[in-house]
Amino acid sequence: MGAVICVDVGNINIHTGLFLNGRLVEAFDDLPRPEALSNAEAIVYSSVSTKNFKKLSQRLKEVQYKGRILHLSSSTQNLLKIHYKNPSQLGDDRLALAYYIWRRYGEGLGIDAGTFINIEWVKDNTHFPIAIFPGLKLIISNYKKGTRLKDYPSLIMDELKKMRLFRSKGRAEDALRVLPESSIDCIVKGIVDALKGLVDGALRVTGEERVIFTGGDGEILCDLLNIGKYERHAVLWGLYYFFEVSESSSEF
């Protein structure tokens, strides 16, 4: 079996994974490299950005790629049921995360923290999309609108990262109980409490115990909320699992 290249085309970044014999041997933020494409058996992709997708399309045309091309979307798969009135509105990346949870664990709650924080629940071979919430960077950028808070955004992420350290020291709950003593403390508490409420709400609705975080800010959310585990390449693996079960292909 040749190489399988999985590409997650996001709103801002493009994530690429190279799979050989069922193993992820390399993952990076960029388009697939021409030399890898020349030996690839298949390209599997998800896309939520027309602009970035054009970059991938152009790269494949440049190398005159002739292998299989598979697009994971609500219309190209029929194995996982989707609990949505209009499945075509569901982002490909959300479905890829659901595929990962479904194939790896059977069921669970997936939280992809990127430009937006998407929450997916998989149960009984069905994908239940739960929530879409602004990502950390979008939340933080709103503080620029405050006359007396506009200088804080550059500090907020640093403070959030410092709070992560409390988990490694077994003091995560202590950190959240401390009363704020400054504006930055109040901002950080507001963000963490809002995110905690978001996830707690999903847990109450689903009754789920397994929680998987992924995405660019997934690790910091996992640490801040002190729940679940972080799996960096969950979406890429979801695309690969789609390749394993798929018998259809499409072309640009």
TANORQUI-V808059 format. One record per helix or strand. SS is the DSSP state (alpha for helix, beta for strand). FROM is the first residue (numbers start at 1). TO is the last residue. If there is no record, write none. Layout:
SS/FROM/TO, SS/FROM/TO
This chain:
beta/3/9, beta/14/20, beta/23/29, alpha/34/37, beta/40/47, alpha/50/62, beta/68/71, beta/81/82, alpha/87/89, alpha/92/104, beta/108/113, beta/116/123, beta/126/134, alpha/136/145, alpha/153/168, alpha/172/177, alpha/183/206, beta/211/214, alpha/218/225, beta/229/230, alpha/234/245
